[in-house]
């Protein structure tokens, strides 16, 4: 079962009209925020139950739930064809080559949404799933951004190229800087696995490989931080050309 925990995740799911089976609030939990969630839930036709806090601990499998949890249907996963069908002249998609840490995945989803991306593409295997941890780490962004899961990321990259996307991969060994590439057109940003980077086949399918310059002994950034740097470089370039 897919339990959302904490006020932010539950509120965002309600605001996004995500299908919820029910909301459970810890008995004795009061306050304006609780009342606002209850009103919103009832306006959406979502049942609200009040249970002992120990019951919420069992449902959420954690005590860090702020006294509120919601049972949600698994997030509807978009097909790659859906994302490509929605392509615009300034399309922006994020491809993740095996991100395994759900906190990184959630942070990247949040950043991608803030930077104007239309979706995220992730592989079905050897990668973090769309769990409650991801939802919480995304601070609600997972409810708003389409996520496509694909059997073969390399094949998906080829389909994106055929649809008119340029693929830009982050690689700390690349000689070209992330600011040296034109990111104003339809582009897919490709990010590699924590600690290992892009797989060789993925790297070969990229049109450009770029690195983010650093100083000192640390050559690479956390993947979620690197995602923020390059995605907001996309936004910077587009604004500089009056395109965003």
C-alpha positions in Angstrom: 0.0 0.0 0.0 1.2 3.5 -0.8 1.0 5.6 2.3 1.7 9.3 2.2 3.0 10.8 5.5 3.1 14.3 6.8 1.0 17.4 6.1 2.8 18.6 3.0 2.5 15.3 1.1 -1.2 14.9 2.1 -2.0 18.5 1.2 -0.3 18.4 -2.1 -2.0 15.1 -3.0 -5.4 16.7 -2.2 -4.6 19.9 -4.1 -3.6 17.8 -7.1 -6.8 15.8 -6.9 -4.8 12.6 -6.6 -7.0 9.6 -5.8 -7.0 8.9 -2.1 -8.7 6.0 -0.4 -8.7 7.6 3.0 -6.9 10.0 5.4 -6.1 8.9 8.9 -5.4 11.5 11.6 -4.0 10.8 15.0 -6.7 11.0 17.7 -6.1 14.2 19.8 -4.3 16.0 16.9 -5.9 19.4 16.6 -5.1 22.8 15.1 -5.9 25.0 12.1 -3.8 22.8 9.7 -5.6 19.7 10.7 -9.0 21.4 10.3 -8.0 22.7 6.9 -7.0 19.3 5.7 -10.2 17.7 7.0 -12.3 20.4 5.2 -10.4 19.9 1.9 -10.6 16.1 2.2 -14.4 16.2 2.7 -14.8 18.6 -0.2 -13.0 16.0 -2.3 -15.1 13.2 -1.0 -12.2 11.6 0.8 -13.1 9.8 4.1 -11.2 11.0 7.2 -10.7 8.7 10.2 -9.2 9.4 13.6 -7.1 6.6 15.1 -4.6 6.1 17.9 -1.1 7.3 17.1 0.2 3.8 17.4 -2.1 2.8 14.6 -0.6 5.5 12.4 2.9 4.3 13.3 2.0 0.9 12.0 0.3 2.2 8.9 3.2 4.5 8.0 5.9 2.2 9.3 7.5 5.2 10.9 6.8 7.6 13.7 7.7 10.6 11.6 4.3 11.2 10.2 3.2 14.4 12.0 0.0 12.7 13.1 -1.5 12.4 9.6 -1.2 9.8 6.8 -3.2 9.1 3.6 -3.6 5.9 1.6 -3.1 6.8 -2.0 -3.3 4.8 -5.2 0.1 4.3 -6.7 1.0 7.4 -8.7 -0.2 7.0 -12.3 2.9 6.5 -14.4 3.0 8.3 -17.7 4.2 6.5 -20.9 7.2 8.0 -22.7 5.0 8.5 -25.7 2.8 10.7 -23.5 5.8 12.9 -22.7 6.9 13.0 -26.3 3.4 13.8 -27.5 3.4 16.9 -25.2 6.8 18.1 -26.6 7.1 21.8 -27.4 9.8 23.8 -29.1 11.3 24.4 -25.6 10.7 20.9 -24.3 12.7 19.9 -21.2 12.8 16.3 -19.9 15.1 14.8 -17.2 16.4 11.3 -17.7 17.8 9.4 -14.7 20.2 6.6 -15.3 19.7 4.4 -12.3 19.2 6.8 -9.3 18.9 4.5 -6.3 18.5 6.9 -3.4 14.8 7.8 -3.0 15.8 11.1 -1.3 17.9 12.0 -4.4 15.0 11.1 -6.7 12.6 13.1 -4.7 14.9 16.2 -4.7 15.4 15.9 -8.4 11.7 15.7 -9.1 11.2 18.8 -7.0 13.9 20.7 -8.8 12.8 19.6 -12.2 9.3 20.9 -11.5 10.6 24.2 -10.3 12.8 24.5 -13.4 9.9 24.0 -15.8 10.5 20.4 -16.9 7.6 18.6 -18.5 8.5 15.2 -17.0 11.1 12.8 -15.7 12.1 9.5 -17.3 13.4 6.6 -15.1 14.2 3.0 -15.8 12.0 0.2 -14.3 15.0 -1.8 -13.0 18.0 -0.9 -10.8 16.5 2.4 -9.7 14.4 3.9 -6.9 10.7 3.4 -7.2 8.0 6.0 -6.6 7.7 5.4 -2.9 6.4 7.4 0.0 10.0 8.5 0.8 10.3 9.9 -2.7 7.0 11.8 -2.3 8.1 13.3 1.0 11.5 14.2 -0.4 9.9 15.9 -3.3 7.9 18.1 -0.9 4.7 17.4 -2.9 6.2 17.9 -6.4 5.7 14.2 -7.3 1.9 14.9 -7.4 2.4 17.4 -10.2 5.1 16.2 -12.5 4.6 13.2 -14.9 7.0 10.4 -14.4 7.6 7.8 -17.2 9.1 4.4 -16.4 10.8 2.7 -19.3 12.1 -0.8 -19.9 15.2 0.4 -21.7 16.6 3.8 -21.1 18.9 3.7 -24.1 16.0 2.9 -26.4 14.0 5.8 -24.8 16.9 8.1 -25.6 16.8 7.1 -29.2 13.1 7.8 -29.3 13.7 11.2 -27.8 16.3 12.0 -30.4 13.8 11.0 -33.2 11.3 13.3 -31.6 13.7 16.2 -31.8 15.4 16.3 -28.4 19.1 17.0 -27.9 20.5 14.9 -25.1 23.0 16.4 -22.7 24.7 14.1 -20.2 26.5 15.2 -17.0 29.9 13.6 -16.7 32.6 14.9 -14.4 35.3 13.9 -16.9 33.8 15.9 -19.8 35.9 18.8 -21.1 33.0 20.9 -22.1 31.3 23.0 -19.3 27.6 22.9 -18.8 27.5 26.6 -19.7 29.1 25.9 -23.1 26.1 24.1 -24.6 23.0 25.7 -26.1 20.1 24.6 -23.9 17.4 26.8 -25.3 15.8 24.2 -27.6 14.1 20.9 -26.8 16.6 19.1 -24.5 16.8 16.1 -22.3 19.2 16.3 -19.3 20.7 12.9 -18.5 22.0 12.3 -14.9 23.9 9.2 -13.8 23.8 7.0 -10.8 25.2 8.1 -7.4 28.9 7.5 -7.2 29.2 5.9 -10.6 27.8 8.4 -13.1 26.4 7.4 -16.5 26.6 3.9 -17.8 28.7 3.5 -20.9 25.8 2.9 -23.3 23.9 5.8 -21.9 27.0 8.1 -22.2 27.4 7.1 -25.9 23.8 8.0 -26.7 24.2 11.6 -25.4 24.7 14.3 -28.0 26.8 16.3 -25.6 28.7 15.5 -22.4 29.3 18.3 -20.0 30.8 18.8 -16.5 30.1 21.3 -13.8 33.4 23.1 -12.8 34.4 22.7 -9.1 37.3 23.9 -7.0 39.3 22.1 -4.4 39.7 18.3 -4.0 36.0 17.5 -4.6 35.4 16.9 -8.3 31.8 15.9 -8.3 28.6 17.1 -6.8 25.7 15.1 -5.3 23.5 14.2 -8.2 20.5 16.1 -6.9 22.7 19.2 -6.5 24.1 18.8 -10.0 20.6 18.5 -11.3 19.7 21.8 -9.8 22.8 23.5 -11.3 22.2 22.4 -14.9 18.4 22.7 -14.8 18.6 26.2 -13.7 21.2 26.9 -16.3 18.6 25.8 -18.8 16.2 28.3 -17.3 18.9 31.1 -17.3 19.7 30.6 -21.0 16.1 30.6 -22.0 15.3 33.8 -20.0 18.4 35.5 -21.4 17.0 34.8 -24.9 13.5 35.9 -23.9 12.2 32.3 -24.2 11.0 31.7 -20.6 
